[in-house]
Amino acid sequence: MARIIDGENMNMIGHNVRKLRLEKGMSQQMLSNKLETLAIYICRGSISRIEDKQRTVTDMELYGLAKVLGVPIQSLFEE
C-alpha cells in the first residue's frame, strides 16, 4: 500500500536529524552504522533523504534516531 503524504515534506524531523548529527560530529554513514547496531537498517542515502525531508520515517526509525543521537524523541520535532 502506498503512503500518502500531502505537501512536499515527507517528515517533520529531517532538519533536526541533520543538526544533531553534525553537532555530534557524525557522518551520515556513521549514523547509519550506529542504527544498524540496533537492528534498524537505514542506508546512508536514506539518511540523506530523511534529512532533506524526501523520505518518511517509521516509528522504529524515529526511536533509533533519537537513541543514537542521544536525545528524547520529542526534541527531534522541536523547531
C-alpha positions as CSV (number, residue, x, y, z in Angstrom):
1,M,0.0,0.0,0.0
2,A,1.4,3.4,-0.9
3,R,2.0,6.0,1.7
4,I,0.0,9.2,1.1
5,I,1.5,12.5,2.4
6,D,0.2,15.9,1.4
7,G,2.7,18.5,0.6
8,E,6.4,18.5,-0.3
9,N,7.8,17.4,3.1
10,M,7.7,13.7,3.9
11,N,8.7,14.1,7.5
12,M,8.9,16.7,10.3
13,I,12.3,15.8,11.7
14,G,14.8,16.0,8.9
15,H,16.3,19.3,9.8
16,N,16.8,18.3,13.4
17,V,18.3,15.0,12.5
18,R,20.9,16.8,10.3
19,K,21.6,19.4,13.0
20,L,22.0,16.9,15.8
21,R,24.1,14.5,13.7
22,L,26.5,17.4,12.8
23,E,26.7,18.6,16.4
24,K,27.8,15.0,17.4
25,G,30.4,15.1,14.6
26,M,28.8,12.1,12.8
27,S,28.8,11.5,9.1
28,Q,25.6,10.1,7.5
29,Q,27.4,6.7,7.2
30,M,28.4,6.7,10.9
31,L,24.7,7.4,11.8
32,S,23.7,4.5,9.5
33,N,26.2,2.2,11.1
34,K,25.1,3.1,14.6
35,L,21.5,2.5,13.7
36,E,22.5,-0.9,12.4
37,T,23.7,-2.0,15.8
38,L,20.0,-1.5,16.9
39,A,18.8,-3.6,14.0
40,I,17.5,-0.5,12.3
41,Y,18.7,-0.5,8.7
42,I,18.7,2.9,7.1
43,C,21.4,3.2,4.4
44,R,23.4,6.4,4.0
45,G,21.3,7.5,1.0
46,S,18.1,7.1,3.0
47,I,19.6,9.2,5.8
48,S,20.2,11.9,3.3
49,R,16.6,11.7,2.0
50,I,15.3,11.9,5.6
51,E,17.4,15.0,6.3
52,D,16.1,16.5,3.0
53,K,12.5,15.6,4.1
54,Q,12.1,13.5,1.0
55,R,11.6,10.2,2.9
56,T,9.1,9.2,5.5
57,V,10.3,7.8,8.9
58,T,8.8,4.8,10.7
59,D,8.2,4.7,14.4
60,M,11.1,2.2,14.8
61,E,13.4,4.5,12.8
62,L,12.3,7.5,14.9
63,Y,13.1,5.6,18.1
64,G,16.5,4.5,16.8
65,L,17.4,8.0,15.5
66,A,16.6,9.5,18.9
67,K,18.5,6.8,20.8
68,V,21.7,7.0,18.6
69,L,21.6,10.8,18.6
70,G,21.2,10.7,22.4
71,V,18.1,12.9,22.6
72,P,14.4,12.5,23.6
73,I,12.2,11.7,20.7
74,Q,10.3,15.0,21.2
75,S,13.5,17.0,20.6
76,L,13.5,15.7,17.0
77,F,10.3,17.7,16.4
78,E,11.4,21.0,18.0
79,E,11.8,24.0,15.7
